[in-house]
């Protein structure tokens, strides 16, 4: 498996984040991870977008099917936890009571909006998380 390249990271993150947040975009705009979980589309949309982006011909990474599943699940968990969410014992999303200020569900939605305007403006910490997931896959 080759190391992640910036163009793939940008593409995967942008696609995943847009679809991930887009799953939240209903007439009842969720204000928390718990509310977003109720929609039931967050994880499937994220995993599907991540899988499709990394399984296409010419992708920058060469993942086996198992590695790809591990990478996408890791990316999902890392982004949720970074932005103040948690995954409980029943594999459901919930909010962390003492989430870091500026790293909450609202900040996640802000990131998605920022990436729509400039897909190359990925924060270094987010890129590092995705590269860590690629290395661990």
QUIFENMO-V164677 format. One record per pair of residues at least 24 apart in sequence whose ideal C-beta (glycine too) atoms are under 8 Angstrom apart, sorted by the first residue. I is the first residue (numbers start at 0). J is the second residue. D is the distance in whole Angstrom. If there is no record, write none. Layout:
BEGIN
I|J|D / I|J|D
END
This chain:
BEGIN
0|60|6 / 0|61|6 / 0|62|6 / 0|66|7 / 0|133|8 / 0|136|7 / 1|59|7 / 1|60|6 / 1|61|6 / 2|130|8 / 2|133|7 / 2|134|8 / 3|59|7 / 3|60|6 / 3|129|7 / 3|130|5 / 3|133|4 / 4|59|4 / 4|60|8 / 5|126|8 / 6|59|6 / 7|52|8 / 7|53|8 / 7|58|6 / 7|59|4 / 7|60|6 / 8|121|7 / 8|126|6 / 8|129|5 / 8|130|7 / 9|118|6 / 9|119|6 / 9|121|6 / 10|52|6 / 11|48|8 / 11|49|6 / 11|52|5 / 11|53|6 / 11|74|8 / 11|129|7 / 12|114|7 / 12|121|6 / 12|125|7 / 12|126|7 / 12|129|6 / 13|114|5 / 13|118|5 / 14|48|5 / 14|49|8 / 14|51|8 / 14|52|5 / 15|45|5 / 15|48|5 / 15|49|5 / 15|52|7 / 15|74|7 / 15|78|8 / 16|78|8 / 16|110|7 / 16|111|5 / 16|114|6 / 17|48|8 / 17|111|6 / 17|114|7 / 17|115|7 / 18|44|5 / 18|45|7 / 18|47|8 / 18|48|4 / 19|44|6 / 19|45|4 / 19|48|7 / 19|78|8 / 19|111|7 / 20|107|7 / 20|108|6 / 20|111|4 / 23|108|7 / 29|104|7 / 30|104|7 / 30|105|8 / 31|94|5 / 31|104|5 / 32|79|7 / 32|82|8 / 32|83|7 / 32|84|4 / 32|85|8 / 32|92|5 / 32|93|6 / 32|94|5 / 32|104|5 / 33|92|7 / 33|93|5 / 33|94|5 / 35|92|7 / 35|104|7 / 36|91|6 / 36|92|4 / 36|93|7 / 41|92|7 / 42|75|6 / 42|92|8 / 45|71|7 / 45|74|8 / 45|75|5 / 46|71|5 / 46|72|7 / 46|75|6 / 49|74|6 / 49|75|7 / 60|133|6 / 62|136|6 / 66|136|4 / 67|136|7 / 69|132|8 / 69|135|7 / 69|136|5 / 70|132|5 / 70|133|6 / 70|135|8 / 70|136|4 / 73|131|8 / 73|132|4 / 73|135|6 / 73|136|7 / 74|128|7 / 74|129|6 / 74|132|5 / 77|128|4 / 77|129|8 / 77|131|8 / 77|132|6 / 78|107|7 / 78|125|7 / 78|128|7 / 81|124|7 / 81|125|7 / 81|128|7 / 82|106|6 / 82|107|4 / 82|110|8 / 83|107|8
END
